[in-house]
Amino acid sequence: MVEDLAAVRKEPMSFDAVAIELATLYETKYGLFNHGDPYAKRQRPLALAALHPKEDASRYSPLYARIDKYRRLKIYSATGLSLTEFLNLPRDIVEEILRQTERDAAVEASHVDKVSHDLDKIMGKK
């Protein structure tokens, strides 16, 4: 990629120009945006500053995973803790709350399955 940059420019470049040139080459090389296509550049002039979905690592962050578990396990209903209160707890406490809530959810699900099965038997469905 550095060789590509050398082939493009022969005159000295400022630090900012080098940064822009490298970002342009990176996006083109990895298929994020084709900066060599004049039509594409007219359609999306700020493409270089945009966050491409392939570059968005935040979706896979531990924080987002915790938020998802908070929602799925209904932590507020189980503990009364708001999302910010929950996230501000020490990690070991959060892990224990998640473990206990997952266990309780599994027990509740098995009870629901048993009741559903019993109702099906009574109704003659099984």
For each residue, the residues with C-beta under 8 A, 3 or more apart:
1: 4 5 22 25 26 29
2: 5 6
3: 6 7
4: 1 7 8 25 29
5: 1 2 8 9 18 21 22 25
6: 2 3 9
7: 3 4
8: 4 5 21
9: 5 6 13 21
10:
11:
12:
13: 9 17 18 21
14: 17 18
15: 18 19
16: 19 20
17: 13 14 20 21
18: 5 13 14 15 21 22
19: 15 16 22 23
20: 16 17 23 24 48
21: 5 8 9 13 17 18 24 25
22: 1 5 18 19 25 26
23: 19 20 26 27 48
24: 20 21 27 28 35 48
25: 1 4 5 21 22 28 29
26: 1 22 23 29 30 32
27: 23 24 30 32 33 35 47 48 52
28: 24 25 31 32 33 34 35 36
29: 1 4 25 26
30: 26 27 54
31: 28
32: 26 27 28 52 54 55
33: 27 28 40 44 47 48 50 52
34: 28 37 40
35: 24 27 28 40 41 47 48
36: 28
37: 34 40 41
38: 41 42
39: 42 43
40: 33 34 35 37 43 44 47
41: 35 37 38 44 45 47
42: 38 39 45
43: 39 40
44: 33 40 41 47 50
45: 41 42
46: 49 50
47: 27 33 35 40 41 44 50
48: 20 23 24 27 33 35
49: 46
50: 33 44 46 47
51: 55 56
52: 27 32 33 55 56
53: 56
54: 30 32
55: 32 51 52
56: 51 52 53 59
57: 60 61
58: 61 64
59: 56 64
60: 57 64 65
61: 57 58 64 65
62: 65 66
63: 66 67 87
64: 58 59 60 61 67 68
65: 60 61 62 68 69
66: 62 63 69 70 86 87 94
67: 63 64 70 71 83 87
68: 64 65 71 72
69: 65 66 72 73 75 98
70: 66 67 73 75 76 83 86 87
71: 67 68 74
72: 68 69
73: 69 70 78 98 101 102 105
74: 71 77 78 101
75: 69 70 78 79 81 86 97 98 101
76: 70 79 80 81 82 83
77: 74
78: 73 74 75 97 101 104
79: 75 76 86 97 101
80: 76
81: 75 76 85 86 89 97
82: 76 85 86
83: 67 70 76 86 87
84: 87 88
85: 81 82 88 89
86: 66 70 75 79 81 82 83 89 94 97
87: 63 66 67 70 83 84 94
88: 84 85
89: 81 85 86 93 94 97
90: 93 94
91: 94 95
92: 95 96
93: 89 90 96 97
94: 66 86 87 89 90 91 97 98
95: 91 92 98 99
96: 92 93 99 100
97: 75 78 79 81 86 89 93 94 100 101
98: 69 73 75 94 95 101 102
99: 95 96 102 103
100: 96 97 103 104
101: 73 74 75 78 79 97 98 104 105
102: 73 98 99 105 106
103: 99 100 106 107
104: 78 100 101 107 108
105: 73 101 102 108 109
106: 102 103 109 110
107: 103 104 110 111
108: 104 105 111 112
109: 105 106 112 113
110: 106 107 113 114
111: 107 108 114 115
112: 108 109 115 116
113: 109 110 116 117
114: 110 111 117 118
115: 111 112 118 119
116: 112 113 119 120
117: 113 114 120 121 126
118: 114 115 121 122
119: 115 116 122 123
120: 116 117 123 125 126
121: 117 118 124 125 126
122: 118 119
123: 119 120
124: 121
125: 120 121
126: 117 120 121
